[in-house]
Amino acid sequence: MAETRSPEWTAVTREVRVTVRTYYLEDQSEPGRGHYAWAYRVTIANEGRRAVQLLKRTWQITDGQGRVQRVHGDGVVGERPVLDPGESFEYTSGTPLATPSGFMRGTYHMVAVETGEGFDVEIPGFSLDSPHQPSAVH
């Protein structure tokens, strides 16, 4: 699989660290048809002292022309992982865009297992820049 790897983005909210790496998927993209594909790998690490569970996610995907798509759903990749202290969960997903660049950010809606207290964890904003973009704009 031909891919181009980009930098890593990280955010920490309430002792939950979210790290994202993106990969432009050359072999799944068709620039001549306005189709650009990326994969992103997310690692969610519980650096706190209490177990937490990821219940839902909210994404905001913005393409290079400023068009915004919002995506809400249960869990991630069909799972609602529970993370004990010191544990992490990693998954890979993807998104297509009609432009050679874009931007994503989001929120994981989580709960403290012991208390049932809900809280939101920031997914760091990250850019999606293909080699077909004259210059990175994000």
C-alpha positions, 0 to 999 in steps of 0.5 A, spaced: 500 500 500 502 506 497 502 511 503 505 518 505 505 519 513 504 525 516 506 528 523 503 526 530 498 530 533 496 529 541 491 532 546 490 530 553 484 531 557 482 529 564 488 524 564 486 521 557 491 522 551 489 521 544 494 521 539 493 521 531 497 519 525 494 520 518 496 517 512 495 519 505 492 513 501 495 514 494 493 507 491 485 509 494 485 516 491 483 518 484 486 525 484 483 526 476 476 524 479 476 529 485 477 523 490 482 523 495 483 518 501 486 518 508 487 513 513 488 515 521 491 511 526 488 513 533 491 511 540 487 513 546 491 512 553 488 512 560 494 516 564 489 516 570 488 512 576 480 510 574 478 506 569 474 509 563 470 507 557 469 510 550 461 511 549 460 515 543 464 519 538 463 526 534 467 528 528 468 534 524 471 533 517 472 540 513 475 539 506 479 544 503 473 548 500 471 549 507 465 544 507 464 541 513 461 534 515 459 532 522 459 525 524 456 522 530 456 515 532 457 509 538 464 507 540 469 506 535 470 501 529 464 497 532 467 497 540 466 501 546 473 500 549 474 500 557 481 502 559 484 501 566 489 505 568 495 505 564 492 501 558 491 504 551 486 502 545 489 503 538 484 503 532 485 505 524 479 508 520 479 513 514 476 518 510 475 520 503 475 528 501 473 531 494 479 536 495 486 534 496 487 537 503 482 538 509 482 538 517 479 533 522 477 534 529 473 531 534 470 529 541 470 522 544 464 522 549 467 517 555 464 515 562 468 514 569 466 506 570 466 507 577 462 513 578 458 513 571 460 520 571 460 522 563 466 527 560 468 529 553 475 528 551 478 532 545 481 529 539 486 533 537 485 537 530 489 534 525 490 536 517 489 531 511 494 534 506 496 530 500 502 530 495 497 533 490 496 540 494 501 545 492 502 547 499 500 544 506 495 549 508 493 546 515 
